[in-house]
Amino acid sequence: MGNFTSNSSTALPPLKTVTSCNVDRFATGAWFVIGNIPTYPERHASNAVERYALTQGKKSNDIDIDFQYNNGDPITGKLKSLPQKGWLVKDEPGEWRVSPFWPLKLPYLILELDTDRYNYCVIGYPNRNYAWIMGRKPVMDGKLYDSLVDKLVKDHQYDVSKLRKVPQKWTAEERKKRGVSVDECPDEMLATD
């Protein structure tokens, strides 16, 4: 997820995060950004994928974050990369701090999570100006997507008028170039045109 600024909102109650998150499961594999209320760099993002790697105490941060996307067209758009660092917030399983660059440490709030299979999540930001709906595959069932959007509105008081579906159009070549596995993007999800 891209860089963003903090504009505090006092009219709405604080966002509620998930009460349980197995970080090892969350940080395993790719997360495809299916929809978002984007930060400035993400306005034209396509084929957006985020990966997390636990640092196992070998660094000052807890998690290395690799966020990549194509700018514009999913296949021909220029590949962009926004590496970030993450920190777990003690006693708050649904809250991290993320730094696109020092000294910023911005809130990363896990609002919704499939705690059974870890197949989807929704990430929010305290002022509700940004949100990310992510899944483990580049395609998400329409009913599931709609239900997550509905939760953003009803459970988290988000205005979703700026929510955009992030184009996810993959070819075998793009999959290989980006290091996405066949398990993460099966052949049946590849573009046919």
trRosetta pair geometry for C-beta under 8 A, 3 or more apart (Angstrom, degrees):
i j d omega theta_ij theta_ji phi_ij phi_ji
1 4 7.8 -34 146 -12 103 117
1 33 7.7 133 -84 -91 78 137
1 36 7.8 174 -122 -132 99 143
1 39 6.7 102 170 -1 83 127
1 42 7.1 -32 -152 -55 59 146
1 50 6.6 -2 -27 -86 71 142
1 67 5.8 -131 1 -112 31 156
1 82 7.6 -94 85 90 24 137
1 84 7.7 -22 57 -6 70 157
1 98 7.4 47 63 130 111 163
1 108 7.8 152 47 -118 142 107
1 123 7.1 -118 -52 97 153 148
1 130 7.7 104 -176 166 129 133
1 132 5.8 -99 -93 -52 125 150
2 38 7.2 37 31 -174 127 83
2 39 3.8 -152 79 72 106 130
2 40 6.8 -131 125 59 140 59
2 41 3.8 -172 -144 57 146 110
2 42 4.6 -155 -2 -32 131 99
2 45 7.8 -158 -35 -50 124 140
2 67 7.1 -151 -63 120 52 149
2 82 5.6 -178 -109 -54 62 176
2 100 7.2 35 179 -102 42 145
3 39 6.0 167 73 159 40 145
3 40 7.1 -31 77 48 86 100
3 41 6.2 75 31 -4 84 123
3 82 7.2 -141 -30 -154 80 137
3 100 4.3 -125 -90 69 87 172
3 101 7.5 -4 -103 7 124 100
3 104 8.0 76 -142 83 95 165
4 39 4.1 -111 -71 -116 100 118
4 40 7.4 155 -99 6 67 83
4 106 6.7 118 66 -158 88 164
4 125 6.8 -55 103 -118 151 161
4 129 7.4 169 -175 95 132 115
4 130 5.5 -45 -119 -44 169 154
6 106 6.7 -164 -62 -125 106 97
6 126 7.6 24 -144 54 94 115
6 127 7.0 144 -161 -14 57 129
7 127 5.1 96 80 -138 70 171
7 129 6.5 63 50 -26 109 147
8 126 6.9 -20 -123 115 67 122
8 127 5.9 -137 -123 -81 20 109
9 12 5.6 15 124 30 121 99
9 126 7.2 -177 32 134 90 78
9 127 4.3 126 -12 -139 101 74
9 128 6.3 -33 18 23 155 99
12 128 6.7 20 56 -13 158 140
12 157 5.1 -177 -144 104 131 146
13 157 7.5 111 40 12 81 146
14 126 6.9 -34 -140 -140 76 95
15 109 5.4 77 99 150 137 162
15 111 6.2 -67 176 -98 120 108
15 124 5.2 -160 -154 103 163 143
15 126 6.1 -138 8 -115 113 51
15 128 7.4 154 -65 -70 118 87
15 156 5.7 24 -130 -146 95 102
16 111 7.4 87 82 -137 57 76
16 155 7.7 -89 53 162 112 96
16 156 7.4 -135 38 -101 77 82
17 92 6.8 62 68 179 145 96
17 93 7.6 -178 127 80 118 63
17 94 2.8 171 154 107 114 130
17 95 5.3 -146 -20 -52 172 83
17 109 5.0 -123 -88 -165 109 88
17 110 5.5 73 -160 64 101 65
17 111 6.2 -85 -116 -91 54 43
18 21 5.6 99 92 -52 126 100
18 93 6.6 -73 99 100 87 101
18 94 3.9 151 49 -87 69 128
18 110 5.0 -48 18 112 111 104
18 111 7.1 112 -33 167 82 10
18 112 7.0 122 -63 -117 109 14
18 113 4.8 -19 -68 18 162 118
18 115 7.3 165 -168 -64 137 115
19 93 6.6 64 168 49 27 119
19 94 6.8 -34 -57 -19 22 121
20 93 5.7 5 -131 97 19 159
20 113 7.9 -141 85 77 69 132
20 115 5.7 52 93 -128 112 142
21 26 5.7 15 179 -43 101 142
21 93 4.2 165 31 159 90 103
21 94 5.7 135 -21 -80 130 60
21 110 5.8 75 -80 77 148 163
21 113 6.1 51 -101 66 95 178
21 115 7.5 -108 -95 -107 49 97
22 25 4.2 47 95 18 113 112
22 26 6.4 161 84 -16 57 87
22 115 7.8 113 2 -150 95 80
22 118 7.5 -85 59 -70 103 132
23 26 5.4 -55 -139 41 34 114
23 27 5.7 22 165 -12 70 114
23 54 6.8 99 137 -87 110 122
23 63 7.8 -122 -172 -75 118 124
23 88 6.6 -41 -93 -92 150 134
23 93 7.8 -135 -49 -151 90 84
24 27 6.3 -64 -141 43 21 101
24 28 6.6 26 157 -31 59 110
24 54 7.0 -30 -103 -30 62 149
25 28 5.9 -56 -149 23 31 114
25 118 4.7 -163 148 -47 111 159
26 52 6.9 0 123 56 82 151
26 110 7.9 -57 -131 -103 148 151
26 113 7.6 -39 -100 -144 112 134
26 118 6.2 -141 -87 -143 51 128
26 121 7.5 57 -137 -61 102 152
27 52 3.8 -98 -134 103 81 116
27 53 6.6 139 175 -95 114 15
27 54 5.3 99 114 -40 164 90
27 63 6.4 -134 -111 -128 132 116
28 118 7.9 65 57 116 97 152
29 51 7.6 -125 129 -125 24 86
29 136 6.2 15 129 -140 137 101
29 184 6.3 172 -164 -95 100 111
30 49 5.2 -27 -164 -165 115 113
30 50 7.4 131 -163 68 64 41
30 51 5.6 -44 -105 -82 63 91
30 136 7.0 112 80 -153 70 57
30 180 6.1 3 -43 -124 165 88
30 181 7.8 -176 -5 23 121 86
30 184 4.7 60 34 -150 124 143
31 49 6.9 142 74 -161 48 59
31 50 4.7 -25 66 65 104 92
31 51 7.3 172 19 -79 78 40
31 52 7.8 34 -1 -10 118 98
31 121 7.0 -37 -137 38 133 114
31 134 4.2 26 173 166 107 136
31 135 7.2 137 -157 64 66 18
31 136 6.9 -47 -107 -91 53 49
32 48 7.0 114 -165 85 56 64
32 49 5.6 -29 -101 -102 60 76
32 134 6.3 155 73 -157 40 77
32 135 5.5 -28 60 68 95 73
32 136 7.1 58 12 156 94 6
32 137 6.4 -50 19 110 139 20
32 138 4.7 -155 -142 -97 164 52
32 168 5.9 49 179 -115 128 143
32 184 7.9 144 -42 173 109 100
33 36 5.7 -7 179 -39 118 121
33 42 8.0 -79 138 -154 165 132
33 45 7.2 12 80 118 142 133
33 48 3.7 -26 40 95 122 120
33 49 7.2 -136 1 -74 83 26
33 50 6.7 75 -47 -11 98 103
33 69 7.5 -30 36 -90 131 122
33 132 5.7 -65 -131 -158 101 106
33 133 7.5 100 -162 71 59 51
33 134 5.4 -41 -98 -98 49 88
33 166 4.8 29 112 35 93 165
34 133 5.0 -64 66 104 100 95
34 134 6.3 160 5 -113 87 28
34 135 5.3 43 -37 6 129 105
34 138 7.9 152 -91 -168 82 39
34 140 4.7 5 -123 -2 157 132
34 145 6.3 -124 139 -110 138 113
34 165 6.9 -38 160 -147 65 74
34 166 6.1 176 173 41 12 99
34 168 7.0 -41 -111 -22 60 136
35 131 8.0 -3 115 108 89 96
35 132 7.5 158 89 -156 54 40
35 133 4.1 16 54 42 94 118
35 145 6.6 110 -15 -157 133 109
35 148 8.0 153 48 95 129 122
35 149 7.2 -27 100 -77 163 103
35 163 5.7 26 168 179 115 101
35 164 6.6 180 -152 89 74 37
35 165 5.1 -42 -97 -105 89 50
35 166 6.1 -163 -90 -3 26 85
36 42 6.2 -40 100 138 149 142
36 45 7.8 11 42 59 140 127
36 48 7.7 -25 -12 68 138 162
36 130 7.4 -7 -179 -167 96 75
36 131 6.3 -177 -150 89 56 57
36 132 4.7 -3 -107 -105 100 65
36 133 6.9 -150 -69 21 54 69
36 163 7.0 -172 105 -145 17 66
36 164 6.4 -20 63 57 63 80
36 166 5.9 41 8 -48 100 116
37 129 6.7 -157 128 154 127 40
37 130 5.2 -163 90 -134 95 33
37 131 4.6 56 20 31 104 83
37 158 7.5 -154 -23 -172 147 124
37 160 7.2 -123 -65 -132 116 56
37 162 4.9 73 -137 96 95 100
37 163 5.3 -53 -67 -87 81 60
37 164 7.6 121 -97 9 38 75
38 41 8.0 -130 170 71 107 47
38 42 3.7 -146 -156 94 111 105
38 43 5.1 166 102 -82 144 45
38 45 6.8 169 -125 18 135 113
38 130 7.2 -9 170 -129 8 89
38 162 7.8 -118 26 149 70 105
38 164 6.5 -23 -19 35 110 119
39 42 5.0 77 51 15 72 109
39 43 8.0 -102 92 -42 39 71
39 130 5.8 14 -63 -112 79 134
40 43 6.4 -23 -164 -28 35 109
41 45 7.6 56 127 -56 70 113
41 80 7.2 -162 172 149 114 155
41 82 6.7 116 108 -69 156 142
42 45 4.3 -36 -155 -10 69 131
42 48 7.0 35 -141 -100 107 147
42 69 7.0 72 -124 38 79 166
44 71 5.7 53 96 -168 108 67
44 72 5.1 1 154 -72 122 54
44 77 7.7 -166 135 -140 104 145
45 48 4.6 45 151 -66 125 119
45 69 3.9 -8 -154 158 105 154
45 70 7.2 120 -160 65 56 48
45 71 6.8 -41 -98 -103 52 50
45 80 7.7 -94 -111 51 93 126
45 166 6.0 -22 99 -140 94 112
46 69 6.5 132 56 -177 33 96
46 70 4.8 -37 71 69 89 100
46 71 7.8 138 23 -121 84 4
46 72 6.7 -49 6 101 119 22
46 73 6.5 -71 41 153 154 15
46 74 4.0 -108 140 -80 129 73
46 77 6.0 113 43 28 114 150
46 166 6.4 168 -118 176 43 77
46 167 3.9 -19 -130 71 108 102
46 168 7.2 -173 -174 -74 74 35
46 169 7.0 -14 171 24 123 91
47 69 6.0 149 82 -147 65 61
47 70 4.7 46 44 7 114 107
47 74 4.5 116 -32 -149 106 88
47 75 7.9 109 -33 -63 143 42
47 77 7.9 172 28 56 112 118
47 138 7.6 -17 -125 -129 66 127
47 167 7.1 -29 -32 104 61 78
47 168 5.9 113 -95 -127 51 56
47 169 6.9 -78 -64 47 99 57
47 170 6.6 122 -117 -79 112 79
47 174 6.8 -90 -134 168 157 135
47 178 7.4 -135 158 -71 124 163
48 67 7.3 -3 -167 -173 91 88
48 68 7.4 174 -144 94 48 45
48 69 3.9 -8 -97 -97 74 116
48 166 5.2 -54 21 175 118 149
48 168 7.8 -83 33 -85 65 89
49 67 7.6 175 90 -148 45 48
49 68 5.6 -9 60 63 89 88
49 69 7.1 162 17 -78 59 64
49 178 6.8 104 32 166 148 134
49 180 6.7 -123 -108 -85 166 116
50 65 6.6 -15 -167 -169 100 96
50 66 7.1 154 -156 82 50 53
50 67 4.8 -10 -106 -103 86 79
50 68 7.9 169 -84 23 41 59
50 134 6.9 -52 37 -125 117 149
51 65 7.4 155 81 -156 49 48
51 66 4.5 -9 58 58 98 103
51 67 8.0 -170 25 -72 61 40
52 63 5.3 -22 -164 -169 102 119
52 64 7.3 144 -160 76 49 51
52 65 5.7 -17 -103 -103 70 71
52 66 7.9 -162 -72 22 27 73
52 86 7.1 -29 -134 27 108 148
53 63 6.8 141 69 -160 42 64
53 64 4.5 -15 60 58 100 100
53 65 8.0 -165 23 -72 71 30
53 66 7.4 40 -6 -8 106 106
54 62 6.8 -37 -143 164 72 72
54 63 6.0 -39 -102 -102 48 72
55 58 5.1 -131 167 49 85 82
55 59 4.2 -78 -171 30 148 104
55 61 6.1 108 -6 88 153 70
55 62 6.0 -166 30 -173 105 21
55 63 6.5 -138 -12 -79 92 19
55 64 6.1 105 -68 -23 97 91
59 64 7.4 72 35 -57 158 100
59 85 7.9 -126 130 -136 136 119
61 64 7.1 112 92 -69 124 59
61 85 4.0 -122 -90 -177 171 113
61 86 6.2 107 174 60 118 36
61 87 5.6 -102 -145 -70 78 80
61 99 7.5 -124 -102 32 138 119
62 86 6.0 -68 68 103 88 76
62 87 5.2 110 11 -127 107 44
62 88 4.9 -49 73 -4 174 90
62 96 8.0 -129 66 -139 128 106
63 85 7.1 137 80 -171 61 50
63 86 3.5 -21 67 66 111 112
63 87 7.3 -151 24 -61 89 23
63 88 7.4 99 -18 -42 111 82
63 96 7.2 -29 30 -149 140 141
64 83 7.3 -22 -175 -165 90 100
64 84 7.9 146 -168 82 47 49
64 85 6.5 -32 -110 -111 53 63
64 86 7.5 -143 -59 21 9 89
65 83 6.8 144 84 -163 64 51
65 84 4.0 -20 67 67 119 93
65 85 6.8 -159 16 -80 94 12
65 86 5.4 85 -35 -26 116 112
65 98 6.6 2 2 -140 158 110
66 81 7.0 -30 -165 -158 80 103
66 83 5.8 -16 -107 -107 60 77
67 81 7.1 140 82 -160 54 52
67 82 4.5 -25 73 65 109 93
67 83 7.3 -179 28 -83 73 26
67 84 6.5 27 0 2 113 111
68 79 6.4 -3 -171 -172 107 95
68 80 6.8 165 -151 85 57 51
68 81 4.9 -17 -100 -102 85 75
68 82 7.7 179 -78 21 39 66
68 178 6.6 177 106 -146 145 106
69 79 7.7 168 92 -148 28 55
69 80 5.6 -14 64 58 74 97
69 166 7.9 -81 -134 -168 129 127
70 73 6.5 -65 139 90 130 48
70 74 5.4 126 55 -140 144 32
70 75 7.2 23 -137 -15 171 10
70 76 7.8 99 -173 68 135 30
70 77 3.6 108 161 77 99 110
70 78 6.9 142 -157 69 66 30
70 79 5.8 -40 -98 -91 66 55
70 80 7.4 138 -121 12 16 82
71 77 4.7 -163 70 173 46 113
71 78 4.8 -10 40 59 110 86
71 79 7.8 -154 1 -75 82 8
71 80 5.3 74 -43 -23 104 121
72 76 7.6 -49 101 87 109 79
72 77 3.7 173 66 -107 81 119
72 78 7.4 58 28 20 107 72
73 76 4.5 9 89 53 136 86
73 77 4.3 168 55 -38 61 91
74 77 6.6 23 -51 17 10 114
74 167 5.0 -122 -54 123 116 112
74 168 6.9 127 -122 -144 141 16
74 169 3.9 130 73 50 157 95
74 170 7.3 -90 158 -63 127 44
74 174 7.5 29 147 -145 86 166
75 169 6.4 -65 -38 102 93 108
75 171 6.2 50 -115 -4 119 119
75 174 5.9 -102 -121 -66 74 136
75 191 7.7 -79 -59 31 127 154
79 178 7.7 -167 -127 -93 132 95
82 100 6.3 -29 177 -137 108 104
84 98 5.3 21 157 -177 136 98
84 99 6.1 162 -167 78 85 46
84 100 5.1 -44 -105 -95 104 51
85 98 7.2 159 83 -155 44 53
85 99 4.7 -11 59 56 93 103
86 96 5.1 -4 -170 172 108 133
86 97 6.8 154 -156 80 57 49
86 98 5.0 -18 -100 -101 82 73
86 99 7.5 -171 -77 17 36 72
86 108 6.7 -40 -130 25 111 155
87 96 6.3 149 75 -168 45 78
87 97 4.5 -8 56 55 102 99
87 98 7.9 -161 22 -70 68 35
87 99 7.9 43 -7 -12 101 104
87 105 6.7 -11 26 -151 126 123
88 96 5.8 -47 -103 -111 42 82
89 92 4.2 -17 98 57 111 119
89 95 4.2 -28 37 102 138 101
89 96 6.2 -155 -11 -101 89 25
89 97 6.5 103 -62 -23 94 89
92 95 3.9 -18 134 39 126 114
93 110 7.8 -61 125 54 69 132
94 109 6.4 36 143 -165 93 63
94 110 4.1 -124 -153 61 80 95
94 111 7.4 107 180 -70 129 25
94 113 7.5 -147 -112 -12 102 132
95 107 6.8 -41 -155 -153 96 91
95 108 7.2 134 -162 75 47 60
95 109 5.8 -9 -106 -108 75 67
95 110 7.3 -127 -60 18 35 81
96 107 7.8 125 77 -163 51 45
96 108 4.1 -24 69 66 98 114
96 110 7.7 65 -3 -25 97 97
97 105 4.1 17 169 172 125 101
97 106 6.7 139 -160 62 68 29
97 107 6.6 -41 -106 -95 63 38
97 108 6.7 167 -106 12 11 94
98 105 7.2 140 59 -158 24 54
98 106 5.4 -38 65 64 79 86
98 107 7.8 -1 20 110 86 10
98 108 4.4 76 -18 -43 116 127
99 102 6.4 34 174 -79 135 50
99 103 7.8 -71 -138 174 126 22
99 104 5.4 149 -135 90 77 72
99 105 5.0 -34 -71 -94 100 61
99 106 7.1 144 -86 11 44 77
100 104 6.3 -6 42 78 78 132
100 106 7.6 11 -5 10 91 125
101 104 6.1 53 69 30 62 109
106 125 7.6 -17 164 -131 112 106
107 125 6.3 129 84 -141 99 62
107 126 5.4 60 61 -25 153 104
108 123 6.2 -28 -170 -161 78 119
109 123 6.5 132 72 -164 53 62
109 124 4.5 -42 77 68 113 83
109 125 6.7 170 21 -83 108 24
109 126 7.0 118 -24 -59 141 63
110 113 5.5 17 168 -49 117 121
110 121 6.0 -50 -146 -167 96 120
110 122 7.6 112 -165 74 52 52
110 123 6.1 -35 -99 -103 50 70
111 122 4.6 -55 67 98 103 101
111 123 6.8 154 9 -120 91 15
111 124 4.5 59 -38 -8 128 118
111 131 7.9 -30 16 -137 144 104
111 151 7.6 154 133 131 113 114
111 152 7.5 76 113 -100 154 70
111 155 7.7 140 172 105 111 116
111 156 5.6 1 -157 -81 142 147
112 120 7.4 -18 119 120 105 97
112 121 6.3 163 91 -157 67 46
112 122 3.8 39 39 27 104 110
112 148 6.1 -170 81 -134 159 93
112 151 5.7 73 -71 116 144 153
113 118 7.2 -11 -179 -116 96 64
113 120 7.5 -178 -142 96 36 59
113 121 4.7 7 -104 -112 73 90
113 122 7.7 -126 -56 27 53 66
114 117 5.4 -30 138 58 122 76
114 118 5.7 -176 84 -86 91 14
114 119 4.7 -25 68 42 160 75
114 120 4.8 83 -18 43 118 74
114 121 7.1 -105 12 -63 76 62
115 118 7.3 30 -126 -68 23 68
118 121 7.7 -4 -157 -48 65 105
118 136 7.3 86 119 -60 72 128
119 135 6.3 5 158 -153 71 81
119 136 5.0 -81 -142 7 60 120
119 137 8.0 -7 -163 1 94 90
120 133 7.4 -8 -169 -175 105 80
120 134 6.7 161 -153 89 58 52
120 135 4.8 -19 -99 -101 82 77
120 136 7.4 -97 -62 -8 50 80
120 140 6.9 83 -101 -129 122 126
120 144 6.6 -169 -48 163 164 127
120 148 6.8 -116 157 -75 137 143
121 133 7.9 179 91 -151 45 43
121 134 5.3 -8 59 61 84 99
122 131 6.7 -6 -175 -174 93 103
122 132 7.0 166 -155 84 48 53
122 133 5.4 -13 -105 -103 82 68
122 134 7.6 171 -87 20 34 72
122 148 5.4 174 -66 -168 126 111
122 151 6.9 -180 8 90 165 123
122 152 6.6 -144 -170 -72 146 96
123 131 6.7 161 84 -158 58 53
123 132 4.4 2 52 53 105 102
123 134 7.0 26 -4 0 106 116
124 128 6.9 -17 -168 -105 110 59
124 130 7.4 141 -160 92 44 68
124 131 5.3 -9 -106 -109 67 86
124 152 7.7 162 -88 -127 115 92
124 156 6.2 -137 -90 -173 158 150
124 158 7.5 -127 -123 -75 119 126
125 128 6.7 -171 76 -66 75 17
125 129 6.1 -53 84 53 129 72
125 130 4.2 45 6 58 138 98
125 131 7.0 -126 10 -68 85 54
128 131 7.4 1 -156 -49 58 107
128 156 7.3 163 -110 144 110 98
128 157 6.9 -70 -99 99 156 80
128 158 5.2 -166 -160 -111 112 72
128 159 7.1 93 141 20 122 77
131 152 6.0 61 -165 -130 166 135
131 158 6.1 15 -44 -133 150 153
131 160 7.8 -53 47 -109 146 83
131 163 6.9 -30 67 -102 118 99
133 140 7.5 -90 139 16 112 172
133 145 6.6 96 146 -138 151 77
133 148 5.2 116 -129 122 124 141
133 149 7.3 -41 -63 -65 152 71
133 152 8.0 -82 -66 -47 109 131
135 138 7.8 176 81 -81 106 9
135 139 7.8 -71 88 85 145 25
135 140 4.4 168 -27 -83 158 109
136 184 6.9 -115 168 -136 75 74
137 140 7.1 153 72 -72 89 58
137 184 6.9 178 -105 -180 56 50
137 185 6.8 135 -150 -98 70 52
137 186 7.5 -20 -133 9 119 91
137 189 6.4 -150 180 -88 109 164
138 168 3.8 -177 -176 163 100 133
138 170 5.7 164 -1 -16 173 126
138 185 5.5 34 -8 -113 118 101
138 189 5.6 135 54 160 106 134
139 168 6.6 -158 -65 89 57 132
139 189 5.4 -151 -1 -134 119 114
140 144 5.7 -112 169 82 99 116
140 145 4.9 115 107 -61 120 103
141 144 4.3 78 72 9 99 109
141 145 6.8 -171 88 -10 49 85
142 145 5.6 -54 -145 37 32 113
142 146 6.2 31 158 -18 67 107
143 146 5.8 -54 -146 39 30 111
143 147 6.3 31 154 -21 64 106
144 147 5.7 -56 -148 35 31 111
144 148 6.5 28 154 -18 65 105
145 148 5.9 -59 -152 36 30 108
145 149 6.5 30 151 -17 65 105
146 149 5.6 -52 -148 36 34 112
146 150 6.2 39 151 -22 65 106
147 150 5.4 -50 -148 36 33 117
147 151 6.5 38 150 -22 64 101
148 151 5.5 -46 -148 32 35 114
148 152 6.7 44 149 -23 62 97
149 152 5.6 -47 -156 27 36 116
149 153 6.8 29 149 -13 64 104
149 160 5.7 88 -164 -146 96 165
149 163 6.5 134 -127 136 109 170
150 153 5.8 -59 -154 39 34 108
150 154 5.9 5 162 3 72 115
151 154 6.3 -63 -125 53 28 92
151 155 4.7 -15 -168 22 71 123
151 156 6.8 49 143 0 70 103
152 155 7.3 -22 -69 53 9 85
152 156 5.3 -50 -150 54 43 118
152 158 4.1 -40 162 40 93 138
152 160 5.7 96 100 -73 130 119
152 163 7.6 116 90 -79 162 143
153 156 7.5 37 8 55 8 74
153 157 7.4 34 -171 -115 35 19
153 158 5.8 -84 -82 61 43 80
153 160 5.8 -68 -67 -10 98 120
159 162 7.4 52 112 11 91 90
160 163 4.1 -13 -171 -11 85 129
169 191 4.8 40 -173 -64 89 131
170 174 5.3 -143 -150 82 65 122
170 175 5.4 66 179 -61 118 94
170 180 7.3 -81 -139 78 141 153
170 185 5.2 -59 112 -175 171 144
170 189 6.5 32 51 120 122 91
170 190 5.4 -87 98 -118 87 63
170 191 6.3 165 65 -11 38 89
171 174 4.6 94 48 8 78 101
171 175 6.8 -138 91 -7 40 88
171 190 5.9 76 -127 -163 32 105
171 191 5.7 -48 -73 45 73 103
172 175 5.6 -53 -148 35 30 116
172 176 6.4 29 155 -18 64 106
172 187 7.6 9 -84 -118 101 81
172 190 6.0 7 -49 -127 70 151
173 176 5.9 -57 -150 37 29 108
173 177 6.2 28 154 -19 65 110
174 177 5.6 -55 -142 39 31 113
174 178 6.1 14 163 -6 66 114
174 180 8.0 7 122 29 73 126
175 178 6.4 -71 -147 45 21 99
175 180 4.6 -92 -153 70 72 106
175 182 7.5 72 158 -82 144 54
175 185 5.2 -145 -117 78 120 136
175 190 7.2 -68 -30 -98 133 107
176 179 7.8 34 -180 -68 30 31
176 180 7.9 -76 -51 48 20 73
180 184 5.0 -118 -174 85 85 128
180 185 4.9 33 141 7 127 124
181 184 4.6 96 56 7 80 100
181 185 7.3 144 79 26 43 74
182 185 7.0 -80 -135 71 27 61
182 186 6.1 56 172 -112 70 48
182 187 6.8 -1 -151 -38 101 79
183 186 7.2 11 -134 -70 19 79
185 189 5.5 -120 -167 81 69 126
185 190 7.1 89 152 -69 102 75
186 189 5.2 93 63 6 72 102
186 190 8.0 -114 109 -21 46 83
187 190 5.6 -37 -161 2 45 118
